[in-house]
Amino acid sequence: MKESLDSQSGGFNTRLLVVSVLARLLFFWLWSALGPRVCAVTRGAATTTALAPAAAGSWSIVPSPNTGPMDYNTLFGVACPSASDCWAAVGYYDAAAGSHSQTLIEHWDGSSWTIVNSANTSSAESNFLLAVTCTSATDCWAVGHHDSGDVAIFNTLIEHYDGMSWSVVNSPNSTDGQDNELQGISCTSSADCWAIGYYSIGNPALPTGVLVYQTLIEHWDGTSWTLVTSPNSSPMENNNLHGVYCSSTIDCWAVGYSSSKVNGTLTLIEHYDGASWSIVSSPNPSPTNYNVPLGVTCVSATDCWLAGYYSGSTAEESLTEHYDGTSWNVVNAANTDSNQSNFPFAITCASAANCWAAGYYYGPIGGDVLTLIDQYDGTSWSVVSSPNPSPNNAGQYVDFLFGVTCASSTDCWAIAGPPAACRREVLLLATP
């Protein structure tokens, strides 16, 4: 069995679960404990429903299709080249318990969401998509990982949309590593894209079978994907990159975390200056516990934001940091309640005075898990009301938001995992 550096302790530890290979593991654990395999409101495979106008300035639930009423459907990311062209292109579905997961891609044409054919390495291998980006209506990329069938070794998965169809594109893997996974992607043009994630590797200084996670960065030059050297805080610490954003060909940011039993879990921010990637100093509001950035976005080279969470005094709290062109600084974040755990997963900015972070929050374990949307208005962050679908058949809400993007300041989307995979949320704002 594969074991990570963080997992060398006896008993179950919720906080270690949160910061292990993927922060998404908390979602899988909560879902298996609280949610049924069937959405509260199911819709037939590949059905479509036209968008009903929402109240200006509010988030509303928008119908979306599922592969089947008994299938497990989830989505992790969304990108919109325009208001009438969006891809919720990162996700997967399971047709039955024990089956191999296959990719799930959905498209918005301005009036409804439909399931679109997506590529897989093999029906005998599990395929997962975790992030998506588009440079135009005919040039989109999605990244994630696939396994080797019965052998639980992850390999990178990259798919491309050329305006007609999605196809798997050759992507490299670290020859030193065992697992390779891509978790974020950003492009400045059709010939300049960056994908980030992690790979796992053994270390002679550690017990046999214990793996260390190291940063993984790949670049697309218009012809092929290649591995690029990326720094790590230490070869004895886990290093995981979770989000990436490029403002230009010489200005990219990647965020994630480094962790060890000695130093705890600390923010990890890396910058690309056109020549190489380097680690940049970043603050930690909880220097003795854990700090986990998950998403990053930029309005300009001197205006960037990251979102994630950190260990507060009574619960996990939202983490927001801002880059002003010189340094990263912690900014007061919004939280639902000091006794509720808040987990922003993704962040986007339509302008310097209009940013959104999306995720979920919950109170005591075993209670409801609810959607979380925070807004920055140019001065401060605040929690914004967001809807949840009807409770599941156990009488609980289990709703996660994993991706958010804006086609304009008046048109934003947040997408989710089950049972929220039965719907999306759309923001229609009054024109300023």
N, C-alpha and C positions, 0 to 999 in steps of 0.2 A: 504494500500500500504506500502511495506517495504521501510524504509528510513534509509540511513547510516548517521553516525556522520558527514561526510564531506559534506552532501547535505543540511545542514541547512542554506540556504541562498536564497535570492530571485533572480529570473532571471536565464538565462543560462550562465554558466561559463565554457569555454573550458578547462581551467587548472584543475578545479575540476573534469571534465569529464575524463581527462587523468589519474588522480590518484585515481579514485574511485575503486570499487571492483576489477576490472581487468584493467590493462593498455590496454588490448585488446579491451575495450569498444570504444576507439578512432577508432579502425579499423571498428567496426560495424557501428559507426556513419558516418564515412567517406564513407563507402561502400553504406550505405542506401542513402546518399546524392548524391554520384557521380557515382556509378556504376550500371549497369543493372544486372538483375538476370541471364543473359546469357553471357557466355564468348565470347570474340571477335572471337576466333576460337574454335568451339565445336567439340568434338569427341564422338562417340557413346559409349554406356555403355560397360564397360569391354573390350574395344579394347586395343590392344598393338601395340607399334611401336618400332622397334629396334633402339638402340642408334647409331647415326652417330658420327664418331670421331670428337672431337673438337680440335681446335688449342691448342697446348701445352701452359699451363700457363694462359688460359683464361676461363671465365665462359660462358657457352652456355645454351640455352634453350633445354630441353629434353622433348619429348612428354610424356604425362601421361593420363590415362583414367579418365572419369567422369561417374557417375551413369546414367546420361541421359542428353540430350542436353538442357533441360529446367530446370534441377535440380540445386540447389544451393550447390556447393561442396567447402569445405575448409579443409585445413590441418594445423596442428600447430606444429608438431614435427617429428623428424627423428632419427633413430638409425641404425648403420651398424655393425653387428658382423664381416663382411668381405666385400671385394670389390664386391662380387657376392651375397651378402645377406643383403639387407637393408629393413627396415620397415618405411614407412611414415604412421605410425600406429595411428596417433592422429588426429582426425578430425570428421567431421559429414557432413551429407547432408540433404537437405529438398527437397522432391519430389514435393511439391506444397505449395503455400502460405497458411499459417495457419496449415500446417501439423506438426506432431511431428518429430523433428530432430532425425536421427538415426546415429549410428557410421559409420565412413568410414575408412577403413584400406587398404593400398596399399603396394605391395611387389616388390622389385627389385631383379631379378635373375641373374644379370650380363649383360643382353641384353635388357630387357624391364620391364616396370612397369605394374602390373595387379592389379585389385581390388580383394581383398580376403574377404571371408565371415567373418563378425565380429558379435560379440554378443551384445545384447541389453537387458535391464531389461524387457522391454515390448514395443510393437508397439504403445501402448497408452501413453507412457511416452517419453519425449525427452531425448536423451542420447548424451553426448559430451565427446570426448577424447581430452586431452590437452598436454600430455607428454608421452614419451616412452623411454624405455631402454632395453638392452639385455645383458645377461652375456654369452650367446652362441647362436648357431643357433637354439637350441631347448628350449630356456628359455628367454622369453621376457615378459615385463610388460608394460601396458598402463594405465594411470589414468585420471580421470576427474570427471564428476558429471552427475546425472540424476535427473529429477524432478519427481513429484508425479502425473503426468497427468494434470488434470485441476487445481491442487493446485501448485502454483509456489514456492515450497520449494525444495531446492537442497539437494541431498544426495550424498555421495561419490560413485564413480564408479571405480572399479579396474578390469582389464581384464588380463588374462595370456595366453601366447602361449607356448604350450608344444612340438612343432615340428610338430604337426598335425593340430591343430585348436585353435582358440581363444575362451575363455569362461569367463563368469563373475565369479569373486571370491568374497566371502563374505568380506565386509569391514565395519569397525565400523564408527559411527558418534558420535560427541559430544552430550551427553544427555542434556547438558545445552543450546545447540545452536539451531538455526532454520536452516539456510543454512549451508551446509558443502560441501566444494569443494577442490579437490586435483589438484594442478597445476604443480607439478614437482616430478620426481622419479629418484633414483639412486641406483644401486646394486653393491656390491662387490663380491657376489657369489649367488648361487641359494638359499642360506639360510640366506641372509643378505641384505635386501632392506629397503630403507627409502622413504616415500612419504610425501610431504609437501603441505600446502595450508592455508586455513582459515576456520573459522566458525563464524557465527553471533550470537550475544546474546544481550538481553536487559540489561539495567543498571538502577537501581532504581534512580540514580542521574540524569538521562537524561529524557527528555519528553517521554511520552508514545508513542510507535511505532518507536522510534529511536533506531537503532541497532548499536552495536559496533562490529567490526571484530577483532577476536583474532586468534593467530597462531594455526595451526592444523598440528600435526606430527604423522605419523603412521609407524610402523615397522613390517617387515616380517621376521620371524625366521625360515622359511622352512616349517612351518606347518600352521600358521595363521597370520592374520594382527591384531595388537593391537594398541590402542591409547597410546601415550607416552607423558609425561608431557613436555610442551614447554613454554619458557618464553615470556613475552610481555613487551613492554616498559611501559605500563600503562593500567589498565582496563578501563580508560576513553579515550584511544586513539585507533584508528584503527591500527591493526597490520596484515600484509599480507605477507606470504612467497610465493615467485614466482619461485625460482630455487633452485636446490640442487645438490651437487656433493660429492661423497665419494671416497677418495683415498685409504682407508682401513677401517677395522671394527672399528677402534678407531680414525678415522679422517674424519669427514664430515662437509661440510659447507652448510648453507641455507641462501639465500639472499631474501630481499624484502624491505618493507618500513613500517614505522609507521607514522600516520598523525593525526592532530587535527587542529581545527581552531586557536588554540593558538600558537602551535609550528610549524605549517606548516607540510610539508612532508619530513621526514628524512630517510636516509639509515638505514636498519635493517639487521644486519648480526649476525647469530647464528652459534655456533660451537659445535660439538659432540666429546667428548674426550674418548669415550668408556664406560662412566658411565652416563653422563647426557648432556643435551643441555644448553648452556648459551649464553647470549648476549655478543658480542665482540665489543669493541669500533671501530667505523668506521667514516671516514671523510665525510663532505658534502660541495661540492663546492658552493652551494647556501643555506646557513644556514637559510635564512629568507623566502625562498619560497618552492620549492619542489625538491626532489632528489629520483629517482626511479630505483634501481637495478632490473633487470629482469632475468639475467642468470649468472651462475657461472660455472667455470671449473678449474681443477688443472692438472698440469703436474707432480707435486710431492707434498710432504707435505710442502715444502718451496717455492712453485711456483704456485700461484693461481691467477685467474683473474675473475672479474665480469664486466658485461656490462649492460648499461641501459641509462638513460637520466636525465638531470636536467634543471632547468629553467635558461637560459642564459639572457643576457641583452636585446637581441632583439628577440630571438627564443629559442626553446628547443635545447639543445646541447647534443652530445654523452657523456656518462659518462663511464669511464674505471678506475678501481681501481685494484691495485696489492697487493698480500700478499707475503711477503718475508720470512716467517717463524716466524716473530716477530710481525708485524703490517700491517694493510691495509693502503695504501697511494694512493691518486689520481694521475693518470698518464695522461699526455696530450693526449687527444683523437683526432680522425680525424672527421671533419665535412665537408659537401659539400660546405656550404656557411654560413656566419654569419647571413643571413636573412632567411635561410631555417631551418625548424625544422627537427632534426635528431633523429631517434628512433631505436637504436640497440635492438633487442629482445632476441637474443640467441648468445652464444659464445662457441667456442671449440678450443682446441689446439692439433695439431698433434705432436708438439714438443715445446721445450722452445723458439724456434726461428721461430715458424710458428703457429700463432693463427688467427682465423677468427671470426668476429662478423657480424651478418646479421640482417637486419630490413628494414626500409623504411624511406624516407624523403619527404618533400613537402615544397612548398613556401606558398603564400597566400592561405587561405581557399577557395576552389572552383577551385584550380588549379590542376595540375597533382600530383599524388602520385607515387613515383618511388622506385624501389628496392635500397637497401643500403647494401654494403658489405665493411667492413673494414678489413685490414690485419695488423698483428704485425709481424715484421721480426727479432725480437730479440733486436731491438734498438728503434723503434718508430712505431706508428700506422699511417696508411694512407688509404684513400678511394680508392678502387679498382673498375675499370669499371665493371658494371654488366648489362646484357641486360634486356629489357622490351619487352613484346609482343606488337603486334599492338594495337593502341588505340581502346577503346570500341566504340560502335555505337553512343556515344555522342561526340566522338572525343577527349576523355581524356584517360590518363593512370591512372589506379588505381591498383597499384601493391604492394603487401606486402610480405615480407619474415618473417617467424616466427620461423624457426628452421634451425639449421646448425650442421653438424657432418662430421668427416673425418674418413674413413676406414684406410687411410694411408696419408702420406704427399703429395701423388700425386693423391688422390682420395677423393674428398669432395662433399657433397650435401647440397644445401639450398632449403627449401621447403616453400610453400606460400599459401596464401588465394586467393579468387577470385578477378579479373579474372585470376590471376596468378595460380590458382588451375588447369588451363588448361595446365600447364607445370611445370617442375622442372628445376633447374639449376645444372649443374654438373661442377666440376673443374677438369681438367686434366693438371697436372703440369709435366714439364720435370723432369726426375730423376736427382737429384743433382749429 
